[in-house]
Amino acid sequence: MTKIIGVRFRNAGKVYYFDPKSFKISAGDHVIVETTRGIEYGTTIGGVREVEDDKVVQPLKAVIRVATDEDNARAKRNREKEKEAMRICREKIQKHGLEMKLIDAEYTFDNNKVLFYFTADGRIDFRELVKDLASVFRMRIELRQVGVRDETKLLGGIGICGRVLCCNTYLSEFAPVSIRMAKEQNLSLNPTKISGVCGRLMCCLKNEQETYEYLNSRLPAQGDTVTAPDGRKGEVQYVNVLRQRVKVIFEEDGEKELEEFDAKDLKFRPRRKKEKGGKNNNRSNSHEEKELRDLEALDHKDGKSKLHND
């Protein structure tokens, strides 16, 4: 077994694991560790625990020390210096006439390097900008282009649910999100209703996906033929996924009658995937679905988060 301690360098950032050595470390403590970017200041997550040796990527770097008051003060000074670095970098971007949006600045704890995060529509030739910044800061300069999801994670905000954005509070990594999740949850396919602040499909579509898949597997699909307890056959008009209730239309002697049943009382074939071009598709839905597929493609294009990618 190997002892590990999880360390996070940003709010809601990815958790990295280190060897705690003999230090007494609790969740929420600040520690100094060595990363591929140099000496860093991070916050511990969860506390020391043991895992099996084959689950740890070796060699496991060790915690250098628990942060002292001097370390805490230095980290605070770095946060203040980052505000000034942002101002200077914005001026230089404007001077060079570059089409890029500066999002954030970050000093490494040892002041060996300063990183600038930005977004842009395409590739940017920022070589002259880097030279200009290096002459001002006299340290290593790194400009890192990030996607709109990373931008939103850094800046934060309020979602349509009225809560602080998940990616800015607890979501350490972005999970793949697809249109199928919206369909499975019977949500509107209007892009404006299922897109987040970042303009991409909402991450929270992933949260209840497994539950909806399980519940839907116990229900017939809309338009399916089902058999009622008394032997009558009818067509499913509507399903209530959470209550597991089904509304069925029966036709007899030219008259139609709508009745509601518990799903467990009906006989039907197991749920099948909805086919493209079904009864409910129309030109408007096709247009909306195309927009959603474009959003889905952009999600894949953005790829993994580039924040503190050690």
N, C-alpha and C positions, 0 to 999 in steps of 0.2 A: 504493500500500500504506500501511496505517496501523499504527503501533506501539501495542500495547495491553499492559496488565498486569492479570491477574485478582486481585481482592481479595475476601477472605471476612471477614465481621464476626463470625460465630459458628462454633463447631465444627460441621462438616458442614452449614453454611449455604449459601445460594445464593451463587454467584460473580458479582460485578459487575466491569465492565471500566472502566479509566481510562487516561488518557494518561500514560505514565511520564516524559515530557519527556526531559531529559538525565541523569536520576538513574541511578546504577548500582544496579540492584535484582535480587536473586536470590530464588528460591523460599524461602518461609519468613520473609522479612524483614517487619518491621512498618513500616507507612506511615501517614501522616496524609493523609486525603482529604476532599473536600467532597461531601456527599450532600444529598438533599432534607430530611434530618433535621438537617442542620448538619455541623459538623466531626466526623469519625469516625476511630477508630483500628482498622486492620484488618491482616490477615496476607495476604501475597502468595501466589498459587498459580501454580506452573509457571514463572514468570519472564517476561521481556519477549519478545514475539513479534510478527510482522507478519501482518496479515490484509488481505484485499481491502477497499477502501473501502466497497463496497455492503453489507458484512456488519456494519458498525458503525453503531449508532444515534447520530446526531449531534444536538446537540453533545456530544462526549466530554469529560467533566470530567477535569481534570489532577490528578496526585498533587501535593500541596502540599509534602511533604518526606518523607524517610526518617525514621522515628521516632528521636528522641534518647533518651538515658538519662532525661531529665526527662519525656519523653512516656511512656516505659515505666513510670516510677514513678507517674505520674498515672493511667494505665490500671489499675494495680494498686490504687491507692487507691479508684478507682471501683468495682472489684469488691468491695472491703471495705464500701463505703458501701451497696452493693446489698443486703447481708445485713441491715443496719439498716433499710433502706427496706422490705424484706419484712416485718420484725417490726412496724413501725409500720402498714403497710397492713393487715395481718391484724387488728390491734387495731381499726382504724377500720371494717373490714368487719363485725366482730362488733358494734361499737357501733351501726352503722346497721341491723343485722339483715338483711343481704343474703344471698341464696342463691347464692353464687358461691365458687369455689375458686381461690385465688391460686396461680399456678404459678411466676412468676419476675418479677424486677424488673431494669431495665436503665437505666443512666445513659448519656446521650450523652457523648461524649468532652469536649465543651466545657461540660458541666454545664448546658446550656441547657434540658434536658428530662429527665424520668424517666418511663419507660414501665413499666406493670404489665400482665402477661399473666395472663388468668384463663379458666376454663371455667365454663359455667353451662348448665342445661337449656334455658333460654329467654332472652328479652330481659331485661336488667336496667336499671333506672333508677338510674344511679350518679351523677347530677348533684350531689347533696348530698355524696357521698363525694369527688368531685373537688374541690369547694370546700374540704372539710375537709383534704384532702391538700395542696392548694395553700397553705393557711395555715401548714402545718407546714414544707414544703420550700421555699416561696417561689420556685418556678420552674414552668414549664409541666408539666402532668400529662396523661398520655395513658393511658387504660385500653383494652386491646385484647383482645377476646374471641377465643379460638382454639378449634379442635376438639381431639378426643381424640388425633388423630395428632400434632398439634403439641405437645400436652402430653407425650406419650411421647418425642418427639424432644428436648424440653428436659430432661426428667428422666432419660432413659436407663434402662437395665436390661439384663437377660439374656433372650435369646429361648429358645424350646424347643430350639434347636440347641446351646445352651450357650455361644454367643458373644454379645458385646456387640451390642446392636441396630444394624442397618444404618443406620437413620435418625439414630442418635446418633453414628455414626462416619464414614460416607462418603456417605450418600445425601442429596444436596443438595436434591432436589425429589421430591415424591411422584408416582409414576407411577400411572395408572389401573389398577385391578385388577378383574377380573371373574370370575364363576363359571365362565365358559367355559375359563379358564386351568386351573382345578382339574380340570375334566372332561378337557381335552386331555392333562393329565399323569396321568390315571387315579388321582387322589387321592381319599381318602375325602371325601364331601360332608358329613361331620359338622362343623358350624360350630366346635366346640371344638378340632378338630384342624387347621383351616386358618385360624384367626384368630390375630392377633398379640397382644402384650401390651396394645395399645390397644383390643382388642375388634373391630377391623376385619379384613378379609381381609389376609393377610400380603403385604407388599410383595415378598417374594422369589419369589412365584408368577410375577412378571414376568421374573425373571432367565433362566430356561431356556425361556420360552415359544416363542421362535422355533425353537429346536432341536427341541422336541417337535412343533411344527407340521410341520417338515420330515420328521422321522422317521415321524410318523403318516401323512404323505402317501404313504409308501412301503409302508404296511401296509393289509390289509383291516380292516374293522370287525368287532367281535364279532357273530356271527349271520349274517355274509355267507356266500354260497356261493362256494367257490374250486375250482379244478381243479388236481389234483396232477400231477406230471411224467408219471405213467403213465396219465393220462386220467380217473381217478376223480374224482367230484365229492363234496365234503363241506362241512360247516358249521363255521365258525370258532368254537372254544370259548374260546380265550385267545390274546392276543398279548403278547409280551415286546418292548416298544418299544425299549429300549436295545440288546438283542441281536438285534433284527430277526428273531425266531423266532415261528412261528405253530403253535398246536396245533389240529388239525382232527379232527372226528369223521366217520367213514365208516360208513354203514349198509348192510349186505349180508346178505340172507337172514335178516332179523330180528335180526341181531347188530350191535352197535356196536363200533367199534374206534377208538382214539385214537392219532394219530401226530403227530410234530412235524417241521416243515420250516423251512428258511430261506425268508424271504419272497420272495426273488428267484427261487426255484424254482417258485413258484405263479403261476397265472394268475387274475386277479380285476379287478374294476372299480376305478377310482381311489377313494380314501377319500372318503366323504361325511360331512357333518355329522350328528351324532346328533340324531334327532328327539325332541321332547318326548313323554313318555308311552310310551317304548320298553319292551321286554320286561323290563328290569331295574328299572323304576320300580315302587315300591309305596307304600303310605300313609306309611311311615316316611321313605322317601327324599323324598317330596313335601313332608313337613313340614320335613325338613332343608333342602331346596332353598328353601322359603319363607323360612326363617331366613337363608339365605345371600343371597337377593335383598334382604332387609331390610338386611343389612350392606352390600351393594353400593349400595343407595340412600342409606345414611348416608354412604358414602364420597363420593358425588357431592354430597350436601348440604354436607359439610364444605368442599368446594371447594379452592382453592389455599391453600398455606401462607400464614399472615399474619405470619410471623416476618420482621422486617426487610424488609418489602415496600416498597422504595423506588420 
